Amino acid sequence: MKRIYDWDARFQERNYTAADLRALKGVRKLTQTTANSEEEAAAAWDAGLDLIMGNAANTAAARAGAPAMFFTAAVPLPDNPTEKHVLKAAFKAMKDGADSVYTARGPHIVEMLALEEIPVMCHLGLVPRRSTWKGGLRAIGKTGVEALELWQSFRDMENAGAFSVEAEVICDRVMAEISRRTTLVTSSLGSGSGGDIIYLFQNDICGEQPESPRHARAFGNIHAMQEKIKAERRAALSAFKVAAIDGSYPASGEIAGLPDDEFEAFLNGLENG
């Protein structure tokens, strides 16, 4: 554990610092998942994962669930349209306990945050919200020209001051070559094992939806459990209705009674009132 001083002027402990992540680049693989609630963060910590990432608005909850875990706060693109919005959201997240800030915006936004000495994670490869420019949701770097353009984007983000990158759905061999050459700590989301960090959304890992994206693998089946809970809820409600109508609920053990003499006194009081 490393002792740090956070942006809210508090002494804290962390499993990693930004400097640690840089030092581990190319040395040891790390794991990362999402955490947007106290429970999700606690689960990631208890499972022994290294890093978590979530919406900046959920920073306090994630920090409560995993007080010592390196947390990257994502500043949502559509909710923070101006530089002022981004900077305000980033500072709030850091005050709430974030260790770095993620943005899917361009080098100008990365540079703005980096100038404030905020550790910035950028996003390269497939950026889903901008997939229209790539012809839809697809792997990036499938031609030599596109792979070289991607490499230039990595260099641009380096120059802007980013320290890490979410590298999404990049062809695996391209990802491996770029990761060896870039100073950015690469978090591979569907980009093969050549990144410094292997990253997968927690809902994909835990199997919380009927189907996962091609790059993901479900290691659990929470969806099936949730479907059983839905069925059990409806069965219980239906059984309640039946019992309420046929008089079997409430039963004698589920009601509060009173002695006969007290009930008679009550009735007499009603009659004589």
C-alpha positions as CSV (number, residue, x, y, z in Angstrom):
1,M,0.0,0.0,0.0
2,K,1.1,3.5,-0.8
3,R,0.2,6.5,1.4
4,I,-1.0,9.5,-0.6
5,Y,-2.6,12.9,0.0
6,D,-5.8,13.2,-2.0
7,W,-7.3,16.3,-3.6
8,D,-9.6,16.8,-0.6
9,A,-6.5,17.2,1.6
10,R,-6.8,13.8,3.3
11,F,-4.2,11.1,3.9
12,Q,-5.2,7.9,2.1
13,E,-3.9,4.5,1.2
14,R,-3.8,3.2,-2.4
15,N,-2.9,-0.1,-3.9
16,Y,-1.3,1.8,-6.9
17,T,-0.4,5.3,-7.8
18,A,-0.1,6.8,-11.3
19,A,3.7,6.5,-10.9
20,D,3.3,2.8,-10.0
21,L,1.3,2.1,-13.1
22,R,3.9,3.8,-15.3
23,A,6.7,1.8,-13.6
24,L,4.8,-1.5,-14.2
25,K,4.3,-0.9,-17.9
26,G,5.7,-3.9,-19.8
27,V,6.6,-5.5,-16.5
28,R,3.4,-7.0,-15.1
29,K,-0.2,-7.4,-16.4
30,L,-2.9,-5.7,-14.4
31,T,-6.7,-6.2,-14.4
32,Q,-9.4,-3.6,-14.5
33,T,-13.2,-3.6,-14.4
34,T,-16.0,-1.1,-14.0
35,A,-17.5,-0.1,-10.7
36,N,-20.5,2.3,-10.4
37,S,-21.7,1.4,-6.9
38,E,-20.4,0.6,-3.5
39,E,-21.1,-3.1,-4.0
40,E,-19.5,-3.3,-7.4
41,A,-16.3,-1.7,-6.1
42,A,-16.2,-3.9,-3.0
43,A,-16.7,-7.0,-5.2
44,A,-13.8,-6.0,-7.4
45,W,-11.6,-5.4,-4.4
46,D,-12.6,-8.7,-2.7
47,A,-11.9,-10.6,-6.0
48,G,-8.3,-9.2,-6.1
49,L,-8.6,-7.0,-9.2
50,D,-6.1,-4.2,-9.5
51,L,-8.0,-1.2,-10.9
52,I,-11.6,0.1,-11.2
53,M,-13.3,2.7,-13.4
54,G,-16.7,4.2,-13.3
55,N,-18.8,7.3,-14.0
56,A,-17.5,10.4,-12.3
57,A,-20.8,10.9,-10.6
58,N,-20.3,7.6,-8.8
59,T,-16.9,8.3,-7.5
60,A,-17.9,8.6,-3.8
61,A,-19.8,5.3,-3.9
62,A,-16.9,3.5,-5.6
63,R,-14.5,4.9,-3.1
64,A,-16.8,3.8,-0.2
65,G,-16.8,0.2,-1.5
66,A,-13.0,0.1,-2.2
67,P,-11.3,2.8,-0.2
68,A,-7.7,1.8,-1.3
69,M,-8.3,0.8,-4.9
70,F,-7.0,2.9,-7.8
71,F,-10.2,4.5,-9.3
72,T,-10.5,6.2,-12.7
73,A,-13.5,8.6,-12.9
74,A,-15.1,8.8,-16.4
75,V,-16.3,12.2,-17.3
76,P,-19.3,11.5,-19.7
77,L,-18.9,13.1,-23.1
78,P,-22.6,14.2,-23.7
79,D,-23.1,15.5,-20.2
80,N,-20.0,17.8,-20.2
81,P,-20.0,19.7,-23.6
82,T,-17.7,22.6,-22.7
83,E,-14.2,22.8,-21.3
84,K,-15.7,24.4,-18.2
85,H,-18.0,21.5,-17.7
86,V,-15.2,19.0,-18.1
87,L,-12.9,20.7,-15.8
88,K,-15.6,21.1,-13.1
89,A,-16.6,17.5,-13.3
90,A,-12.9,16.4,-13.2
91,F,-12.2,18.5,-10.1
92,K,-15.3,17.2,-8.4
93,A,-14.3,13.6,-9.1
94,M,-10.8,14.2,-7.8
95,K,-12.2,15.8,-4.7
96,D,-14.4,12.8,-4.2
97,G,-11.4,10.5,-4.2
98,A,-10.7,9.6,-7.8
99,D,-7.1,8.8,-8.8
100,S,-7.4,9.7,-12.4
101,V,-9.9,11.0,-14.9
102,Y,-11.0,9.4,-18.2
103,T,-12.2,11.4,-21.2
104,A,-13.2,10.4,-24.7
105,R,-12.5,13.9,-25.9
106,G,-9.6,15.0,-28.1
107,P,-6.1,16.1,-27.3
108,H,-7.1,19.6,-26.4
109,I,-9.2,18.4,-23.5
110,V,-6.5,15.9,-22.4
111,E,-4.0,18.8,-22.4
112,M,-6.3,21.0,-20.4
113,L,-6.7,18.3,-17.7
114,A,-3.0,17.3,-17.8
115,L,-2.0,21.0,-17.3
116,E,-3.8,20.7,-13.9
117,E,-1.6,17.7,-13.1
118,I,-4.6,15.4,-13.2
119,P,-3.7,11.9,-14.4
120,V,-5.6,11.6,-17.6
121,M,-6.8,8.4,-19.3
122,C,-7.8,9.0,-23.0
123,H,-9.8,6.7,-25.3
124,L,-8.5,5.4,-28.7
125,G,-9.5,2.7,-31.1
126,L,-13.2,2.1,-31.2
127,V,-14.9,5.0,-29.4
128,P,-18.5,3.8,-29.6
129,R,-20.2,7.2,-29.5
130,R,-18.2,8.2,-32.6
131,S,-18.6,4.9,-34.4
132,T,-20.4,6.6,-37.3
133,W,-17.0,8.0,-38.5
134,K,-15.7,4.4,-38.6
135,G,-18.7,3.0,-40.5
136,G,-20.2,1.4,-37.4
137,L,-19.1,-0.7,-34.5
138,R,-16.0,-2.6,-35.7
139,A,-12.4,-3.4,-35.0
140,I,-9.8,-0.6,-35.6
141,G,-6.5,-1.0,-37.3
142,K,-7.5,-3.6,-39.9
143,T,-5.4,-2.0,-42.6
144,G,-1.8,-0.7,-42.6
145,V,-3.0,2.8,-43.3
146,E,-5.6,2.8,-40.5
147,A,-3.1,1.2,-38.0
148,L,-0.6,4.0,-38.8
149,E,-3.3,6.6,-38.3
150,L,-4.1,5.0,-35.0
151,W,-0.4,5.1,-34.0
152,Q,-0.3,8.8,-34.7
153,S,-3.3,9.3,-32.5
154,F,-1.4,7.6,-29.7
155,R,1.5,10.0,-30.2
156,D,-0.9,12.9,-30.2
157,M,-2.3,11.9,-26.9
158,E,1.2,11.4,-25.5
159,N,2.1,14.9,-26.5
160,A,-1.1,16.2,-25.0
161,G,-0.1,14.8,-21.6
162,A,-2.3,11.6,-21.2
163,F,-0.7,9.0,-19.0
164,S,-3.0,6.1,-19.9
165,V,-5.4,5.0,-22.6
166,E,-8.5,2.8,-22.9
167,A,-7.6,1.0,-26.1
168,E,-10.9,-0.5,-27.4
169,V,-11.3,-3.2,-30.0
170,I,-8.0,-2.7,-31.7
171,C,-6.6,-5.5,-33.8
172,D,-4.5,-7.6,-31.4
173,R,-1.2,-7.5,-33.2
174,V,-1.5,-3.8,-33.8
175,M,-2.3,-3.2,-30.1
176,A,0.8,-5.3,-29.1
177,E,3.1,-3.3,-31.3
178,I,1.7,0.1,-30.3
179,S,1.8,-0.8,-26.6
180,R,5.5,-1.6,-26.8
181,R,6.2,1.7,-28.4
182,T,3.9,4.1,-26.6
183,T,4.6,5.6,-23.2
184,L,0.9,5.4,-22.4
185,V,-0.3,2.7,-20.0
186,T,-2.6,0.7,-22.3
187,S,-5.8,-0.7,-21.0
188,S,-6.9,-3.3,-23.5
189,L,-10.7,-3.6,-23.8
190,G,-11.2,-6.2,-26.5
191,S,-7.8,-5.5,-28.0
192,G,-6.0,-8.7,-27.1
193,S,-3.5,-9.5,-24.4
194,G,-0.8,-7.1,-25.7
195,G,-1.9,-4.2,-23.5
196,D,-0.5,-3.4,-20.0
197,I,-4.0,-3.9,-18.4
198,I,-6.7,-6.3,-19.4
199,Y,-10.0,-4.5,-19.0
200,L,-13.6,-5.8,-19.1
201,F,-16.9,-4.3,-18.0
202,Q,-18.2,-5.9,-14.8
203,N,-21.6,-6.5,-16.3
204,D,-19.9,-8.5,-19.0
205,I,-17.7,-10.5,-16.6
206,C,-20.6,-11.4,-14.4
207,G,-23.0,-12.2,-17.3
208,E,-25.6,-9.6,-16.4
209,Q,-27.3,-9.5,-19.8
210,P,-28.5,-12.2,-22.2
211,E,-25.6,-11.7,-24.7
212,S,-22.1,-10.2,-24.4
213,P,-20.2,-8.3,-27.1
214,R,-17.9,-10.4,-29.2
215,H,-14.8,-9.2,-27.3
216,A,-16.2,-10.1,-23.9
217,R,-16.6,-13.3,-22.0
218,A,-19.1,-14.0,-19.2
219,F,-17.5,-15.7,-16.3
220,G,-20.8,-15.8,-14.3
221,N,-24.5,-15.9,-15.0
222,I,-26.1,-13.2,-12.9
223,H,-28.7,-12.7,-15.8
224,A,-30.1,-16.2,-15.1
225,M,-30.3,-15.4,-11.4
226,Q,-32.1,-12.1,-12.2
227,E,-34.6,-13.9,-14.4
228,K,-35.3,-16.4,-11.6
229,I,-35.8,-13.5,-9.2
230,K,-38.2,-11.9,-11.6
231,A,-40.2,-15.2,-12.0
232,E,-40.1,-15.7,-8.2
233,R,-41.4,-12.2,-7.6
234,R,-44.4,-12.6,-9.9
235,A,-45.2,-16.0,-8.5
236,A,-45.1,-14.7,-5.0
237,L,-47.4,-11.7,-5.9
238,S,-49.8,-14.0,-7.6
239,A,-49.9,-16.4,-4.6
240,F,-50.5,-13.4,-2.3
241,K,-53.5,-12.3,-4.4
242,V,-55.0,-15.8,-4.3
243,A,-54.6,-16.2,-0.6
244,A,-56.0,-12.7,0.1
245,I,-59.1,-13.4,-1.9
246,D,-59.8,-17.0,-0.6
247,G,-59.2,-15.9,3.0
248,S,-56.2,-18.1,3.7
249,Y,-54.2,-14.9,4.3
250,P,-53.9,-13.6,6.9
251,A,-54.0,-16.7,9.1
252,S,-54.4,-16.9,12.8
253,G,-50.7,-16.6,13.5
254,E,-50.4,-13.5,11.3
255,I,-53.0,-11.3,13.2
256,A,-53.1,-9.6,16.5
257,G,-55.9,-10.8,18.8
258,L,-57.3,-9.7,22.1
259,P,-59.0,-11.6,25.1
260,D,-62.8,-12.2,24.8
261,D,-63.6,-10.1,27.8
262,E,-61.7,-7.2,26.4
263,F,-63.5,-7.6,23.1
264,E,-66.9,-7.7,24.9
265,A,-66.0,-4.5,26.7
266,F,-65.2,-2.9,23.4
267,L,-68.6,-4.0,22.0
268,N,-70.5,-2.8,25.0
269,G,-68.8,0.5,24.7
270,L,-69.9,0.8,21.1
271,E,-73.5,-0.1,22.0
272,N,-73.6,2.3,24.9
273,G,-71.7,5.1,23.2
